[in-house]
């Protein structure tokens, strides 16, 4: 363990030295007129400059007058600059701009800002226009409040959809990582009877199938969020399924399907090599002369060879996170992508493996069978320790490329959510350390030690906390998008 700790520290230090801070966030860099500015009028163009090339989403960019009504305009997009040309020059009133774009990693980003254009001098204004202006002009001239405009700018048609998007994304993260982690558990950790092999492989396949279904749900919700409502989600599907985000979701769905279908070979191989009773080497019900040794447990290499499609599917799921998350835009890209791969792989092996361990121990406890937890808990402890180490190192790298200063940890919503995630992971780490240094050594000496009950219950609590971590991760993705 001392060597592992040293390796983790070295990786963290290297990543901190090599990584150049760079937000993955897509946002408005400047505008003309600027937020709150009083511009010289009449105004015939409004420009918005973003920090990276963008595409319009939903209603794109709209100019609103003091009554909240949309001003007829032409909109041009060139790389990171949007130019809006009103049909009639803007003059004499307060105006607002409401914009929606797709970021480089596929997230819809929305915001608003306002500015004011002073009324032209009386000599420059046509008398008829003054006489016909009516209540609207009375509201706009000299009135910086324009409550109707404020209400229009504050209204967010996608507020509820955004919450659904975050929830679907959190569940999708849980199922994707669980499917990969359960496969790792079956390949590298599990030993038991045929009945468990069938149950665990079927569960893994169902979780993978659920992941594929959630990918479809994520696409529908993302289209509705980008377009500004459910009724126009189908029309926005074509613009939503573009770029690296669409490729990543396609890889994730293909990987989930391959993992689910490819488990048949692993199931057959495990059943062929597993004894009928957990941990038994022979069938003890037969008389001594009839005792026949069962085949030796299948090695990890043999298990991988028995399920190449499932393993390839798991790799595709891991790779998809580099295209749908902020590694798609963060710089330096090599470090960002490497950190995401390490982070996701470690989290899957840790969380999904823990799920497999808890299910196995509780199933044996519920059926009254011996837990025989010594071997599988020892194997999982090693895998979890490695997973925690690499997850920590990768987390340091990701935080470094996403935060522009240490103070951003407590001055930004992203930083505070990151600190909350770290706090929860720290609690899980303490519980894991107790299992590793106290419970597992006892179970090595006595597989039926009373501490196996601690392992079952602490595993359940750790799983609940890891679900919370998935929710915080989903929130982080939204805040950084």
Secondary structure, 3 states (H helix, E strand, C coil): CHHHHHHHHHHHHHHHHHCCCCCCCCCEEEEECCCCCEECCCECCEEEEECCCCEEEEEEEEEECCCCCEECEEEEEECCEEEEEECCCECCEEEEEEEEEECCCCCEEEEEEEEEECCCCHHHCCHHHHHHCHHHHHHHCCCCCCHHHHHHHHCCCCHHHHHHHHHHHHHHHHHHHHHHHHHHHHHHCCCCCHHHHHHHHHHHHHHHHHHHHHHHHHHHHHHHHHHCCHHHCCCCHHHHCCHHHHHHHHHHHHHHHHHHHCHHHHHHHHHHHCCCCCCCCCCCCCCHHHCCCCCCCCCHHHHHHHCHHHHHHHHHHHHHHHHHCHHHCCCCHHHHHHHHHHHHHHHHHHHHHHHHHHHHHHHHHHHCCCCCHHHHHHHHHHHHHHHHHHHHHHHHHHHHHHCCCCCHHHHCHHHHHHHHHHHHHHHHHHHHHHHHHHHHHHHHHCCCCCCHHHHHHHHHHHHHHHHHHHHHHHHHHHHHC
